[in-house]
C-alpha cells in the first residue's frame, strides 16, 4: 500500500522559517506535491518535486530525497496569511494514471 | 475561466435520500476526481476519471457512483445517504491533453450533512 506521514501541527512566529516534513511509502514513485488549504477553502497547488533536490518558488521551497523517501516544504519569512493546512501528495504508481494519495495534513499556526 | 465549479455549495439530506453533486471544468483537462475530506483529515479519493469515458474506484468508493458525462463534467451520486457520508466533497481536475500535469485544480467544495 501507499502511505504518507506528516506532523499534525506546527507553530511558528511571524518572520520565522518553518519546515514541514513528509515521509512516504509507495509502490512506485512519480514525484511529491504540496498543497495549501486555508480553513473553509479548497486546496491549492504549491509545488512539485520529481527529482532529488530543492525547488524554490518565492518564499516557499520544497525538497525531495528519493533514497530516503522523504521530502519537506520550507516556508520562509512567515506571514499571518500562511496559517493554513499543508498536505503532501504522491501519485499512485500502480495505477499508471494521475491518481494521487494525500497525507493527513499539517496545520501551521503563525503567531504574531 | 471559471476553473472548476461545483454545485451545490451546501446540502442537508435525511438518511436514505439520494442526491447528485455536479462538477464542471473549463480547462480542457482529461482527468477528473472526487474527494471527500472529513474534519482534521486529508483528502480521500472516492472515484476518478482518467479520461472521458472511463471511471475507476478510489480509496473509499462504497455508497457512491459517478458519471463522466463528457470531458467537462463529472458527477457524484449518493443513492441512499448515510450519516457517515457527512463530509466536504471536492472535485478536482488535472492534465491538459497529452501533457502530464502534476497540479490538480480543486473546486470550492460541497458541504454535505446527512441527518
Boltz contact constraints between the chains, C-beta under 6 A:
constraints:
  - contact:
      token1: [A, 31]
      token2: [B, 102]
      max_distance: 6.0
  - contact:
      token1: [A, 33]
      token2: [B, 102]
      max_distance: 6.0
  - contact:
      token1: [A, 42]
      token2: [B, 106]
      max_distance: 6.0
  - contact:
      token1: [A, 42]
      token2: [B, 108]
      max_distance: 6.0
  - contact:
      token1: [A, 42]
      token2: [B, 109]
      max_distance: 6.0
  - contact:
      token1: [A, 43]
      token2: [B, 106]
      max_distance: 6.0
  - contact:
      token1: [A, 45]
      token2: [B, 103]
      max_distance: 6.0
  - contact:
      token1: [A, 48]
      token2: [B, 102]
      max_distance: 6.0
  - contact:
      token1: [A, 87]
      token2: [B, 42]
      max_distance: 6.0
  - contact:
      token1: [A, 97]
      token2: [B, 50]
      max_distance: 6.0
  - contact:
      token1: [A, 98]
      token2: [B, 31]
      max_distance: 6.0
  - contact:
      token1: [A, 98]
      token2: [B, 94]
      max_distance: 6.0
  - contact:
      token1: [A, 98]
      token2: [B, 95]
      max_distance: 6.0
  - contact:
      token1: [A, 99]
      token2: [B, 48]
      max_distance: 6.0
  - contact:
      token1: [A, 102]
      token2: [B, 42]
      max_distance: 6.0
  - contact:
      token1: [A, 102]
      token2: [B, 43]
      max_distance: 6.0
  - contact:
      token1: [A, 103]
      token2: [B, 42]
      max_distance: 6.0
  - contact:
      token1: [A, 104]
      token2: [B, 41]
      max_distance: 6.0
  - contact:
      token1: [A, 104]
      token2: [B, 42]
      max_distance: 6.0
  - contact:
      token1: [A, 105]
      token2: [B, 42]
      max_distance: 6.0
